[in-house]
Amino acid sequence: MSDIAVRVEHLSKMYRLGVINSGTLRKDIQTWIALKMGKEDPNSKIGEDKYSGDKDHFWALKDISFDIKKGDRVGVIGKNGAGKSTLLKILSRITAPTEGVVKVKGKIASLLEVGTGFHGELTGRENVYLNGAILGMKKRQITKKMDSIIEFCGIEHHIDTPVKRYSSGMYVRLAFAVAAHLDSDILIADEVLAVGDAEFQKKALGKMEDLSTGEGRTVFFVSHNMGMVRQLCTSGIVLQNGRIISHCNNIYDAITTYAHEDDDKNELDYKELIKQSISSLPIDESAKLLDIKLYQENTEIKTKVSNGIPLDIEIKYKVLKMESGLRAYFDLCDQSGDLIFQSFHDEDNTGIPTMKPGTYISKVKIPKNILGNTTYYLTFGITIFNVRSCVGEGIRIPIVVKNTGNYNLAYSSFANMCRGKLGIALKWETQQQF
């Protein structure tokens, strides 16, 4: 275990819901002894999966095992209720496991919840000394690092103020600075960093990376922000319903697994979705949206988009009267709804063209390696330039880009970090059918 910082063996954690006993003291003692000895609960039903839970019991973690090497930066990801926070609390020795063993080599500094480990009546400076003492440091060692801590957190004017008067952001700044600068071998950070502003988040991520690469510290980081996870972490653990579904040495593989966790449960029928959406569009005097089709390799897409392959989009619409500035378009947005880029069918025109009445099909191709292996939203519409939309809010459909072996990280990385517009000029073709 010379290069192993954390070893977890068959770890499980059970919580009781609504009750505090089994009905009798004898059964409670039997169950407790059996769990401690690693044996089957004598009061469980025959043939029952002990991890399935019931109305009185909930397994937050279910028989998980893994090794983490020194200096690794591990992203622990998963949906709410997957067991991430429970795992970190056990690693931090805040709560004890129901089953299994956790072996940790070195001191642990944890940043799990705003204000955890701080005494509200003490000043920021006094809390720094308190946290250092808990880690087993001498007062002179803490004093030596005090200036660096104050400078990093940027609250020098409030360091001698009781922390009960701090805002949540000030709490996080000081708590992180203490955890990062005092002597520890393992740093554990939960979603608490989300409370800080963007500038401090960037600063904190840089500090954790420096601690790992420069000082060999091991970092456990939990976040729902895949951009932050991708930026900081080198490996990943994906939790689902208390179990590890993926432990990857490559953080991109872990993020991919997480992004497509529910692919098989949530397959969409694009054709039916588009048909229903078009039928609910408002009536307009100038234009009518008739159909939208998505193709890859000349095959119409039914549920998912494959990465590394161009995506062909076909918009069919009817112009009802002579109209200047009428444009078919699509928006590509990320999972948060932020616009990545927008493209119109008449982008090649220098002026404002006039369209005659008739049925049109406008085609466009999104080149390969533009879409990352994640979920996007496509919104389709028809608008009259600087006047109005002809189709209300248009049609919005999710597109799940699936890893099919064509994923090239050199050109297309996980795209949850996209915030804003991309200057991509796409080639459109428009033909009047009649």
Number of C-alpha atoms within 10 A of each C-alpha: 10 7 11 16 20 19 17 17 15 14 20 24 23 16 14 14 11 9 10 10 12 13 9 8 10 9 15 15 13 13 19 13 15 15 16 11 10 12 11 12 15 13 12 11 9 8 6 9 9 15 17 10 15 11 9 13 16 16 21 22 28 23 17 18 17 14 15 19 17 19 22 23 28 26 28 26 26 26 15 12 14 19 24 25 19 20 22 22 17 16 23 20 13 11 13 16 19 18 20 19 15 18 14 17 15 13 13 20 24 25 24 21 16 21 19 12 15 20 16 14 13 16 19 27 20 18 23 25 21 19 20 23 15 10 16 12 16 11 12 10 14 21 15 10 15 19 11 14 26 21 11 21 21 16 17 15 8 16 20 14 16 17 24 16 13 19 11 15 17 22 24 24 25 26 27 25 22 27 23 24 18 21 19 19 22 29 23 21 22 21 16 19 24 15 16 17 12 11 8 19 16 14 13 21 18 13 17 23 22 13 21 20 13 10 11 17 24 28 27 23 27 26 20 15 13 21 15 18 24 21 14 23 23 20 23 27 25 26 24 21 17 24 19 20 17 17 21 18 15 14 23 21 18 24 27 17 22 21 19 18 16 10 14 8 8 10 12 17 12 20 17 10 13 17 14 12 15 17 11 11 16 12 13 13 9 19 26 21 25 16 16 20 16 19 16 15 10 9 9 14 18 15 16 17 23 22 24 23 18 18 21 19 18 18 23 17 20 18 18 16 13 13 16 13 16 26 24 24 20 21 17 21 23 21 14 11 12 16 18 19 17 19 20 21 22 20 14 12 8 7 9 12 13 12 17 14 16 15 18 20 19 21 20 20 17 16 14 18 19 17 27 25 30 24 21 23 20 17 17 21 22 25 20 16 12 8 9 11 18 23 21 14 13 20 21 18 15 18 18 23 20 22 19 12 9 14 21 15 12 7 12 16 18 20 19 19 14 16 15 11 13 11 9 12 13 15 16 17 13 15 10 13 8 7
